[in-house]
Amino acid sequence: MIIAVACERDLSSGIQDTYPLPVYGILNKRPKGPCLDTLVPLKQVEKALEYC
Protein backbone atom coordinates (compact mmCIF):
# COMPACT_ATOMS: atom_id res chain seq x y z
CA MET A 1 0.00 0.00 0.00
CA ILE A 2 1.12 3.53 -0.78
CA ILE A 3 0.42 6.37 1.65
CA ALA A 4 0.38 9.66 -0.26
CA VAL A 5 0.12 13.24 1.04
CA ALA A 6 -0.42 16.00 -1.51
CA CYS A 7 -2.65 18.80 -2.78
CA GLU A 8 -5.92 17.75 -4.45
CA ARG A 9 -4.71 17.85 -8.04
CA ASP A 10 -1.41 16.10 -7.39
CA LEU A 11 -3.00 13.51 -5.14
CA SER A 12 -5.74 12.58 -7.59
CA SER A 13 -3.37 12.32 -10.55
CA GLY A 14 -0.87 10.33 -8.49
CA ILE A 15 -3.53 7.87 -7.40
CA GLN A 16 -4.58 7.41 -11.04
CA ASP A 17 -0.96 6.90 -12.09
CA THR A 18 -0.39 4.12 -9.54
CA TYR A 19 -3.44 2.04 -10.50
CA PRO A 20 -3.89 -0.89 -9.68
CA LEU A 21 -1.76 -0.45 -6.53
CA PRO A 22 -3.74 0.46 -3.40
CA VAL A 23 -3.23 4.08 -2.30
CA TYR A 24 -4.30 5.75 0.94
CA GLY A 25 -4.56 9.44 0.01
CA ILE A 26 -4.31 12.28 2.53
CA LEU A 27 -4.83 15.93 1.62
CA ASN A 28 -2.20 18.24 3.05
CA LYS A 29 -3.13 21.34 5.03
CA ARG A 30 -2.74 24.64 3.19
CA PRO A 31 -2.88 27.56 5.65
CA LYS A 32 -1.37 29.99 3.11
CA GLY A 33 -3.27 28.90 0.03
CA PRO A 34 -2.99 26.15 -2.58
CA CYS A 35 0.32 24.27 -2.47
CA LEU A 36 2.22 27.02 -0.64
CA ASP A 37 3.93 26.23 2.69
CA THR A 38 1.82 23.12 3.19
CA LEU A 39 1.64 20.99 6.34
CA VAL A 40 1.37 17.23 6.76
CA PRO A 41 -1.55 16.10 8.97
CA LEU A 42 0.45 13.64 11.09
CA LYS A 43 -2.59 12.20 12.91
CA GLN A 44 -4.03 11.12 9.57
CA VAL A 45 -0.70 9.61 8.52
CA GLU A 46 -0.57 7.64 11.80
CA LYS A 47 -4.11 6.35 11.15
CA ALA A 48 -3.07 5.28 7.65
CA LEU A 49 -0.09 3.39 9.06
CA GLU A 50 -2.36 1.59 11.53
CA TYR A 51 -4.74 0.73 8.67
CA CYS A 52 -1.95 -0.92 6.68
C-alpha positions in Angstrom: 0.0 0.0 0.0 1.1 3.5 -0.8 0.4 6.4 1.7 0.4 9.7 -0.3 0.1 13.2 1.0 -0.4 16.0 -1.5 -2.7 18.8 -2.8 -5.9 17.8 -4.4 -4.7 17.8 -8.0 -1.4 16.1 -7.4 -3.0 13.5 -5.1 -5.7 12.6 -7.6 -3.4 12.3 -10.6 -0.9 10.3 -8.5 -3.5 7.9 -7.4 -4.6 7.4 -11.0 -1.0 6.9 -12.1 -0.4 4.1 -9.5 -3.4 2.0 -10.5 -3.9 -0.9 -9.7 -1.8 -0.5 -6.5 -3.7 0.5 -3.4 -3.2 4.1 -2.3 -4.3 5.8 0.9 -4.6 9.4 0.0 -4.3 12.3 2.5 -4.8 15.9 1.6 -2.2 18.2 3.0 -3.1 21.3 5.0 -2.7 24.6 3.2 -2.9 27.6 5.6 -1.4 30.0 3.1 -3.3 28.9 0.0 -3.0 26.1 -2.6 0.3 24.3 -2.5 2.2 27.0 -0.6 3.9 26.2 2.7 1.8 23.1 3.2 1.6 21.0 6.3 1.4 17.2 6.8 -1.5 16.1 9.0 0.5 13.6 11.1 -2.6 12.2 12.9 -4.0 11.1 9.6 -0.7 9.6 8.5 -0.6 7.6 11.8 -4.1 6.4 11.1 -3.1 5.3 7.7 -0.1 3.4 9.1 -2.4 1.6 11.5 -4.7 0.7 8.7 -2.0 -0.9 6.7 
